[in-house]
């Protein structure tokens, strides 16, 4: 595969330092999907400003470094403002931007009714806009909460091929595959390692690689490339590598 055409399936562009963007471009990541997140958001305006700065500041910045940065927009469960309905009401206008390729990152962390309501409302917007959805999975009670989210998605009429369940691992990959959803494969020590990916490649082969970089803990902005290098070294079928690192993302996000 060409090392100038890989796609970073899930990152946070507003947290990426400029040298990380340059490293991504230099090492073959030409496109990326940047997910919205406003931690501890108090007001709808926090998201309105965030969506605008993603488009008007960080996207041009990434382009200058050599990365075509697309956006996924939505209310993250770690930052639900009290007036979240206002964000949902205006969300379709922001999703109409040509740089927007998905709703996300959305999901459930604590299994609260509020999180369920916000998740459901955004799935309905995604269905109306015919956009794929990037779904966050929590660190605890993962199997139970993934079941809850998939049940909500099913009732909202979200097809599996429009649903990227991120931070997939061996504990929830069966649920993801049974639904027909797409595993989001976050490559880092806290999530999925290259060794674990290859050991369970048959289960993960339909997924999309990502690094999910943030400044919340130590992680690698181009961690997905560790998985690519490891698969190449282990003689994995180049077509599978190409699918995981580029082709599936291109298909799902319409890049």
N, C-alpha and C positions, 0 to 999 in steps of 0.2 A: 504494500500500500504506500501511497505518497505520504511523506512525513510533513507535508505542507498543507494538509487538508483535514486534520483532526478537529473534532468538535468537543469542547468542554460542555458537558450536558447540564451542569448545575454549579454555579459559583455565585459570589456576591461582589459585583463589580465595584461598589462603593467602598469595599473593604480592601480591595487589591492595591498594593503599592505599585507605583509605575514600573519599577524594575521587574516586578512579577509579570506584568503585562508584556514587557519586552521579552522576558524569558519564555513566556507562552508562545509568542510569535516566532521566536528564534528556534524553538524546539518543535514546531510543527502544528501548534494549535492556532488555526486561522479564524475559527468562529467559536463563540461561547454564548451560553444562555445565563444571564444574570437574574437571580431571583430577588424579589422584594422582601425586605424584612425591616421592621421598625420596632426594636425592642422597647417594651414598656410604653408603647404609644398611648398618649392620653386623649388625643383629639383627632378627628378625621383629617384635619389640615396637616398633621404629621405625615400621613400617607400621600396626600395630594402633593406636598412639597417633595417627598421622596420619589414619587413616580416621575415628577418633572425633572429632578436632578439626575435621575437615571438616564433619561432621554437626552437632556440638553447639556449635561456636563460630562458624565462618566462614559457615555457612548462615544462622543467625539474624542475623549481622552484615550480610550481603548483603540479607536481607529488610528489615532496618531502613532500608537505603539505597534500597530500591525494586527490587531485583533478586532474582527467585526463582532461587536457585542450586542446581542439581541436581549430582549427583556421578557420576563415573566412577572406579572403583576397580581397582587392579592394581599390579603391580610393574614400575616403569620400568626399562629396561635400564641406565640410568645409576646405579641404586641397587639392586643385587641382593644381599641379605644371604646370608651363608653358609648360614643355615638357612631358605632361601627356601621349602622344602617346607611349613614350618609356616604360612607366609602363605597358600599355595595351599589347604591343608587347611581353614583357617578362612574363606577368602574367600567361600564361598557364604553364610555367616551374615551377613557385612557386605553382600553384594549383595542380600539380602532387604529391606533398608531401602527405604521408599517413595520416598525422595529419590534413590535410585540408578537410573540409566538406562542405564549401559553399563559394560563392562569396559575399563579404560584408565588411563592411556596405557601401552600395552605395545608391545614390538617388539624389534628387533635393531639394535645399533650396530656391533659389531666382527666379526660372523659367528663368534662363539665357540660351542662346543658348549653351554656353560652357558646362553648367551642363547637358543639354539634350544630347549633343554629347558624353560626357564622360559616362553618364549613358547608352546610347544606345550601345556604343562600349563594355562596360563591360557585358551587357546582352548577346551580341553576343558571347563573350568568355564563359560565363556561359552555354549557350546553346550548344556550341561545346564540352565543358567539361562534359556536363550532370550533372551539379551541381545546387543545389538550390541557391536562391539569397535572402540575407537579405537586405531589403529596408528601408532606413531612411525616416521618414516623418518630415516635418518642424513644427515649432510652429505657423506659420501664413499662412493664405490662404490654409489651409490644404486640404479642399475638392477639390478645383481647381487643386492643384498640384498633389494630388493623382490621379485625373482623367488624368492629363497629363502623369504621370508615367505609369499608367495602359494602356493607349493608346500606349505608346512606347513599353511596354512589350508585348502587344498583337501583334503589328506589327513585333516584333522580334521573335514571336512564342514561348513565354514563357508560359507554362501551369500554371494554378492557383496553382496546388499542388507543384510547384517548386518555389513559390514566397511567402516569408514571409514579410508582410507589418508591420513594427514595429511601436511601440508607438500608437497602435490602441486605439481608444476611440469611444464613441457613435456618434461622428460627422462623422467618416469615415467608421464605421464598415459595413454599408450597401453597400458601394462601394466595400469593400474588399470581402464580402460574395457574392455579385453579380458576381464578377469576378471568384469566386471559389478559391481565394487566402487564405493564412493562416494568421490570426491575430497574430502579435507579441504583447504580453501583458506585457508592462513595468509597474511593480508595484512600484509606488512611488508617493509622494504627487503631484508632477508636472505633472504626467501622469494619470495612472489609479489606483484608490485605491481598496483595497479588497472589500469594500462596493459596489462600482460601478460595480466591476466585478460580484458579486453575484446578484445584482439588474438586471443585463443585461446578465445573464449567458447563456440564450438560444442563444443570438447573438455571445457570445464570446467562446462558448464551443469547437469550433474547433481550438482554438489557442494554442500558446506555451508561457508559463510564462517566464519572465526574469526580471532581476534587472537593467540591463544596467548601471552598476556602472562606474562612472568616477570621477575624482577629480576636475571637473569644477564647482560643487556646492554640497551642502549637500545632500547626498543620502546614501542608505543602500546597502552594497554589497550582502546581502542576503535578500533583500526586498521581493523577490518572496515567501519566506517562510511565510511572514505575510499573504499572500493570501491563502496559503495552510492551515495554522492554522485557519484562519477565515472561510474557507469553511468547514473544519472539525467541527468547533464549531456550524456552521449553519446547519449541517446535510446534506450537499451536497453529492450526490451519489459518493462513493469512486472511481468508474470507471471513472467518469468525472474528479475528482481530479488527478487520476493517469495519465489520458491522458494529461491534462494541464501541469502537473509538470514533466512528464517523457515520456510517450509513444509516443506522437505526435512528440516530438523532436527526439527520437530514430528512428522513421520511416522516417521523412523528411531528417535528416542529415545522416542516415545510420550508426548510432553508434553501 
